[in-house]
């Protein structure tokens, strides 16, 4: 069986080249790995031979995508827990330091912290990042598991392998959070990570039969939307990797909740309907109910995803500027045909970070919320950084004129959650599906980039070869 990169993969029946690919691919790319307890170690090298030996020494602690998928199946069938996840990737600077030709994605070669990239994304100056991100980073090692003890034990195994010629310049610790229904949430209190491109046929079938279906929004995606031939590996025809975006996004929860209250006031919302103000910012209610589907929360679990915006051409239900409409317009952006629009979607693998005493979903005043120290470790796998992550941030989230409005209609403004740049006023419907609108004050920026970079997560075969073994 050869690898058809233009289609999803039925992994259980994979043979030939497709099976070889799964045996040498890192996990978490084709399917998310458990990472409720998570650590990311950012590294800088001072000597190439030691760095190569270290990277090769990680391989016995790592597992393949095939092993990960098999573990997931066994857990579902028998309740047997899988092993922790260890992944690693190199920046373009890391490839240069090791004198290995890097994958040739222009955005990757430039790097996320480059001035040209910063201007393209409207990112803040590098000097405002947390200290570990001020200088070149060469590699990242990420460790994740559903439980703390195995993650910590595996992290300690990784640390024990680090030689004096490799420095840990920063570490980020993630901690998953869930709501009362067990759905993963971020620090503003909203269900996160629900809508994803799906690359495995088995997962497409599970989405079809185990959720609200795929008749309106089919999340199926081809392998070439996430996989890239690993050009430095022994056999790029079967050895693949993926471009990995890491961004530490600090969330000012207090500011966000104050702005939700202010928007509800400006729209004249009262009682339970005040919850709709936040839903108009995100595009979903806190429990994940899509705003375009119904006027109040109360969706079934798992969170619905089988919807589009065809019944909401005017943005009277879900505003055009709402975060999930901006970053996945589901064929309604007005600039491209739906098949082209879908190519910008990426495999998101984020996890929250930071401790807080309050319950994100509790009915508390904004003053009781944290104003810093918590946020999202945004992570995503891409096959083309310029056409996926960078496009989503620059052309969709930061673009006040996207989705393209009808003639004479005020542009929607920036994505109120992750948009970066000057924030204009935005228009909101006072009543769900109503015609009366209010031009509200600009929603303040409550998410701030504190550091990050672009990495390439290579094949296990490449890493093994750094130690002289194939």
N, C-alpha and C positions, 0 to 999 in steps of 0.2 A: 504494500500500500504506500503510494507516494503521498507527499504532503500537499493537499489542496489549500493553499493560503487564501483563496478567494471564498472560502466557506468555513463554517464552524466545524469542529472536530468531534467525532464520536469516539471518545477516548477509550472506552472499554473494548472496542473492536479494532483499535489501532494496531497495525502491523507494519513491517518494513521500515521505511524512512520515518513515518509518523511515530512509530514506537520508539525509534532511536531518538527522535526529537524530545519526546516526553521524558526519556531516561536521562537526558542531559540538560533539561530546562529547569531553571529555578522555580520553586513554587511561588504562589501568591500572584502570579502574572495572569494565568488563564482563569484562576478561581481564587477568591480571597481566602487567606489563611486566618485562623483564629489569632487575634492579636489584642485581646482585652488587656493583657499585660505585655508591655512592649518597651524595648530599648533600642535607640539608634546611636551608634558610636561613630563619630566623625573623626577621620584619621588623616594625618600628614606624615609623609615618608621623608627620611633623611638619607636613605641608602637603598639603591634599587634591588640588590640581591636579597637583602633581608626582607624587603617588602614582598617580593615575589614568593619567597619561601613561606612567609606568613599567610599570604592569600591562598597558596596551595594547601597549607596546613588546616585551613577552615573546612575543606571539602569533607573530611570524615564527620564533621559536625552538621553538615548540610544534608538535605534530602532532595530528591528529584520531584518534579511535578507529578510524575507517575506515582511515586510513593505517597505523596500528599493526597492525591485523589483516591488512592486505594485505602488510606487511613480514614478518610471521610466516609467512604462506603462502609468500612468495617465498624466505625462508630455508630452509624445509623442502624446497622443490622444487629450488632452485638453489644454496643455500648462501650467498646474498647477505645480508650483515649489514645490519640496520636502523639507523636513526638513534637517538641518545640521546633519552631521555624527559625532557620538562620539563612539570611540572604546577604549578598554583598555586591557592591557596585563601585565602579571607578568614574571619576570625573575626567573630562578631557585633559585637565592638568595632571591627573594621575597617570593617564596613558602616556603623556609626554615625558613625565618623570621616569617612567619605566622604559621609555624608548620603544613603545609598542604602538603601531598605527591604530588610531582610534576609529570607531565607526564614524562614517562621514556625514552625519547630520549637521548642517551649518549651525543651527541653534545650539546643539550640544557642544560643538567645537568652540563656540563663543562663550558659553557658560551663562548661568542665570545671573551671576553677579557682575557681568560685563556692563559697561556704561550703555552700550547700544541696546542690550536687552532691557536694562533698567528703564531707559527712555521709552522703549516699545511697550512695556507693561505698566508704565507709570509707577514703578516700584520706588520706595523711599531710598535715600542715599545709603550706601553700604555702611557708612559710619554710624547709622542709627541701629544697625543690627546688633544682636547680642554678641558678646566678645568673641566667641569661638568662630564666628562667621566673617570676621574682618579680613582674614588672609586665606590663601589658597587651601582648599581641602582636596585631598587626593582620593579618598575612598570613604565608603560608609559600610558598616556592618549592622544589620538590623536583626533583632531577636524578638520573636513573638510567640505567645501561647495563650490559651484560654484561662490558665491558672498562674498565679504568681510564682510558686515554688519552682516548677520546672523551667519557667522563663529565666528566673534568677540564677538557677544552677547552670543553665546553658550559657548565660551571659558571663558567669564567672569562668567557665571553660574557655570562652573566647578571650577574655582578658588575660588568662594564663598563657595564651599563645603569643601575645603581643610582645615583640622584641624591643630592646631599647631604641632601635632605629625607627620605630613607628610610634608616633605620639597621638594620644586621644586629645583632640583640641576642643571637642564639645560632645555632650551627651544629652539626648532628649528622652524622657520617660513618658510613655503613654499609658492611659488608664481608661478602658472602655466604660461607658455609662449606658444604662438602659432605663426606659420608663416602666410604668406599672404593667404594661403588656409584654415586657421583655424586648422591645424594639430598641436598637441602638440609637442614642441621641447625642447631639453636640451641646455645648455649654449654654446656648440660647434656649435650649429646651426642646428643640425640634428633632423629629426623626431624621436621621441622616444616612445617606448611602443606599437608599432604596432602589433608585433607578440606575441600572448599570448595563453596559453592553455585555452580552452573554456569548461566550466563545465555544461552549461545549454543548453538544446536542442533548446530552443527558440533562443538563441544567435548563435548557430551553423547554424540554418536556416537563420538568418539575415546575417551571414557571407557568406553563400552560394548565397543568392539572392541579397544582397546589396553591395557586393564588387566584386573582380575579381574571386570569387569562391573558392571551396575547393577541386577541382579535383586532383591537384598535391600535395598540402600540406593541409592536413586535420587537423585543430587545435583542434579537439574534444579530450577531456581528461576525464578520470573517476574521480568521486568524491574522491576516495582514494588517488589521487595525491595531494590533498590539505586539506582534512578533517581528523581529528584525534579524536577518542572518548575522551571526557572530563572525565578522570578517577576520578576526584574529584567532579564531578557533581552528582546530585541525581540519574540520570539514563543515564549512558554512552552509552546505546543502541540508545538513541535519542538525547542526548546532546553532541554536537561536538564543537571542536575548531580547531585552526591551529597554527603552529609554525611561528613566525613573525620575520623576519630579518630586522634590521634597521641599516643602515650605512650612515654616513655623509661623502660624497665624494666631496672634494674641487677640482674644475677644474681650472687649469691655462690656460685660453683661449689663452693668448698671446703666451705661449710656444707651444701650440697645433697648432695654425695657422702658427707660424714660421716654425714648423716642416712640416706642409703641403706644404708650399712654397719650403722648402729645398728638399722635396721628388719630387715635380714637376720638380725642376731644375735638380736633379740627373737623372730623367727619360727622360729629354729633352722634357717635355710636353709644348705646346704653346697654346696661345689663350684660347678658351672655354674648350679645352681638359685638361687644368690645373686643372679644377674642379675634374677630375678623380683621382687625387692624394688623396684628402680627402676621396673620395668614396672608394678607395682601403684600407684606414685605417679602415673605419667604415663598409664597405660592402654595403652601400646605399649612394646615393647622398643626399644632404641636404634636398631635398623635399621628400625623402623616396623611390625614385626609386631604386629597387634592381640592383646592379651592374652586377649581373649574367644575368639579363634579357636584358639590353641594355647598350650601351656605353656612353650614355649621360642622363642627367636628363630630366624631363618633363612627369613624370607619372601622371596618372589621380588621382583624389582624390575621395574616400579614398585611402590611400597608398596601393599598391599591396602587397600581402602576399602569393599568390598562386604559389609558385615556389620552386624548390629544386636545387641541384648542379649536377644533372646527366649529364647536357650538358657541365659541366666545370670540368671534372676529373683532369685536369692538373693545375687548379687554374689560368688559363690564362685570365679569365674574372674577377672573384672575388678571390683575393689571399686567400690562406688557413688561413693566420693569421688575416684576417679582423675580426673585433669585432663580427659581427653578425654570421659569419661562425664558429668562435671559440665557441661561446656560444649557438648556435643552429645549429649544422652541418647538420640537416635535412637528416639524414641517410648516410652521407658521411664521418663520422669520421674514419672509418676503424677499430675501436676497438670493436664495438658491433653491433648487428643486429638493424635495425631501431626501432622496438618496445621497446627494452631495452634502446636505446639512448633517446627516447622520455620521459622516466620516470624521467630524470634529470631536465626537464623543470619545472619552478615554476611560480606562479602568481605574476608578478611584478606590483607594485603599487607606483612607485616613483613620486616625484615632485621636480622641481628645487627650489633652494633657492638663495637669494642674489639679490641685486639691481645693475643695470648697466645702463649707459647712452646711450650706443651704441646699435644698432639693430644687433642681432646675425647673421642675413642673409644679412646685408648690405655689399657692396664691399668696405671694409676699410683695411688699412694696419694693420699687426699684432700689431704694436706699439699702436694702438688705442683701443686694447682689454684689458680687465681686467686680471691681473695676479694672483688674489686671491679674496677671499670674496664672490665667487659665486660657485655654484656646484649643486649636486644632492642629495636629501634625498632619498637614495635607500631604498625601502621597498619591501618585497616579502613574500608571504605566502607559506609554505611548509608542507608536511606531514612527510618528513624525511630529516632533515637538512643535514646529512652526504651524502645522495644520491642526493640531489638537490642543494641547495646553495653552500655547501662546495665542492661538486664534480665539479660544474661548475667553481668555482674560482680556485681550486687547480689542478684538473686533466685536465681541458680544458684551461682556460684562462692563467694560470701560467705555463703550460707545453709547452716547446719549440718544442716538438716532436708530438704535436697534432694539427690538424688531422695527422694521421700516414702517412708519405710520402712514395712514391714508393722507391724501392731499388735504391741507388745512387743519390737520390734527396735530396737536402739540407732541413733540418727540417724547418718548417715555422717560428718558433720563438714564442715569447709571444704575447698575445692579446695586440695590441698597445694602447688600450684605458684603460682597467682595469687590465691588467696583472701586477703582482707584482713579482719582482725578477730581477736577472741580465738579461739585454736585449741584445740578439745577433743580428747580422745583419739579414736582411730578403730579400728574392728575390721577385721582382715584374716584371710583363710583361710590356714592354715598350708600346706596342700597345694592345688595347682591343682584346682579343682572338688571340693575336700574339704569336710567338715562341721566339722572342728575349727578353732576360731578363737582369735585372740589379740587382746586389747585393747592396742594399742601406744601408746607415748608420742606426744604431739602432734608432728606433723612441723613443724620450725621454718620460719619465713618466710625464704625465700632470694631472693625477688624484691621489689625496692623501687622504687616510683614516684619518678622524679627530675624529672619535668616533662612538659608536654604541653598540648594544648588541642583544642577542636573547631573545625573549619573547614568551609566549604562550597566545594566545587570547582565553580565555575560553568562555563557553556558558553563556548566560544571566541567565540561571537557577543556575549556580554555583555562579555568582556574587550576585544574589538575596538571595541565601542561606547564604551568609556571614553576612547578616543582620538578620538572623533568620527566613527568609521567603522562602518558596519554590514556 
